């Protein structure tokens, strides 16, 4: 019977396969896929310096140059008075004066040290809180909505009560940072844990990973992508919370951070100083992302075989 014939003459089968258009299309698709795999590097080898400069350095430098060019054109066109829209050279003069006076690095360090310390405190609180919310149903039902509500609450809303409760000191700054960052870190970890395949947890329990061992060896590594996203968002909230606190709460005992520098520029009606503060705030945010979170993200993706470079 034809239905039970499992063999075929080699020449006849090859001729039939070659004449079948569906087979030809399938072979073409396989060859295209192999070509793509050949053109993708997934190994740990480093790209040449020229390629790094062209792909990583040139685009942002070009964007900055374009922004400066448009800014200068607007100044030349006189779209706004000088006291509202200073020229880039005026802002650069403000940078040079702050550097010569020795205050530029002080502005940056005052805010960065507060921001990083507050973020580390938020990390120490938000991580166990996220684990607890994700793994205990009663805690999730009780605390989960509160964390979501706190995450949507503007951080600037915490500055007045923090000043009343703690006074004008660094403790007030750290309290505002914690209230802004802890919900984001905890919710990021909860989201990452919710996306863990149940098979991973069952396999871990089968091998004896329970309790803290399960959290350390199974839950946290599997939830790392979502947790890292929560960390990035937590840092963003930390930095914005700190800037809001420094702008609103000013005292000689607090020193002059970037937020206070921005407020001083407004009080002095000095737009070059205002632009200087905005530039430094933006620069710190970009530097933290490039130096801290981008390497962590590449490490996580590389560990999962997802870092593909062309």
DAMOGI-V135904 format. One record per backbone hydrogen bond with DSSP energy under -1.0 kcal/mol. NH is the residue of the N-H (numbers start at 1). CO is the residue of the C=O. If there is no record, write none. Layout:
nh-><NH & NH>
co-><CO & CO>
This chain:
nh-><5 & 13 & 14 & 15 & 16 & 17 & 18 & 19 & 24 & 25 & 26 & 27 & 28 & 29 & 30 & 31 & 32 & 33 & 34 & 35 & 36 & 37 & 38 & 39 & 41 & 52 & 53 & 54 & 55 & 56 & 58 & 61 & 62 & 63 & 64 & 65 & 66 & 67 & 68 & 69 & 70 & 71 & 72 & 73 & 74 & 75 & 76 & 77 & 78 & 79 & 84 & 85 & 91 & 92 & 93 & 94 & 95 & 96 & 97 & 98 & 99 & 100 & 101 & 103 & 104 & 107 & 108 & 109 & 110 & 111 & 112 & 113 & 114 & 115 & 116 & 117 & 118 & 119 & 120 & 121 & 122 & 123 & 124 & 125 & 126 & 127 & 129 & 130 & 131 & 132 & 133 & 134 & 135 & 136 & 140 & 141 & 142 & 143 & 144 & 147 & 148 & 149 & 150 & 151 & 152 & 157 & 158 & 159 & 162 & 163 & 164 & 165 & 166 & 167 & 169 & 173 & 174 & 175 & 176 & 177 & 178 & 179 & 180 & 181 & 182 & 185 & 186 & 187 & 188 & 189 & 190 & 191 & 192 & 193 & 194 & 196 & 200 & 202 & 203 & 204 & 205 & 206 & 207 & 208 & 209 & 210 & 213 & 215 & 216 & 217 & 218 & 219 & 220 & 222 & 223 & 227 & 228 & 229 & 230 & 231 & 232 & 233 & 234 & 235 & 236 & 237 & 238 & 239 & 240 & 241 & 242 & 243 & 244 & 245 & 246 & 247 & 248 & 249 & 254 & 261 & 262 & 263 & 264 & 265 & 266 & 267 & 268 & 269 & 270 & 274 & 275 & 276 & 277 & 278 & 279 & 280 & 281 & 282 & 283 & 284 & 285 & 286 & 287 & 288 & 289 & 290 & 291 & 292 & 293 & 294 & 296 & 297 & 298 & 299 & 300 & 301 & 302 & 303 & 305 & 306 & 308 & 309>
co-><2 & 9 & 10 & 11 & 12 & 13 & 14 & 15 & 20 & 21 & 22 & 23 & 24 & 25 & 26 & 27 & 28 & 29 & 30 & 31 & 32 & 33 & 34 & 35 & 309 & 48 & 49 & 50 & 51 & 52 & 53 & 57 & 58 & 59 & 60 & 61 & 62 & 63 & 64 & 65 & 66 & 67 & 68 & 69 & 70 & 71 & 72 & 73 & 75 & 74 & 81 & 81 & 87 & 88 & 89 & 90 & 91 & 92 & 93 & 94 & 95 & 96 & 97 & 98 & 98 & 103 & 104 & 105 & 106 & 107 & 108 & 109 & 110 & 111 & 112 & 113 & 114 & 115 & 116 & 117 & 118 & 119 & 120 & 121 & 122 & 123 & 125 & 126 & 127 & 128 & 129 & 130 & 131 & 132 & 136 & 137 & 138 & 139 & 140 & 143 & 144 & 145 & 146 & 147 & 148 & 154 & 155 & 156 & 158 & 159 & 160 & 161 & 162 & 163 & 167 & 169 & 170 & 171 & 172 & 173 & 174 & 175 & 176 & 177 & 178 & 181 & 182 & 183 & 184 & 185 & 186 & 187 & 188 & 189 & 190 & 193 & 197 & 198 & 199 & 200 & 201 & 202 & 203 & 205 & 204 & 208 & 210 & 211 & 212 & 213 & 214 & 214 & 215 & 218 & 219 & 223 & 224 & 225 & 226 & 227 & 228 & 229 & 230 & 231 & 232 & 233 & 234 & 235 & 236 & 237 & 238 & 239 & 240 & 241 & 242 & 243 & 244 & 245 & 251 & 257 & 258 & 259 & 260 & 261 & 262 & 263 & 264 & 266 & 265 & 270 & 271 & 272 & 273 & 274 & 275 & 276 & 277 & 278 & 279 & 280 & 281 & 282 & 283 & 284 & 285 & 286 & 287 & 288 & 288 & 289 & 292 & 293 & 294 & 295 & 296 & 297 & 298 & 299 & 302 & 301 & 306 & 41>
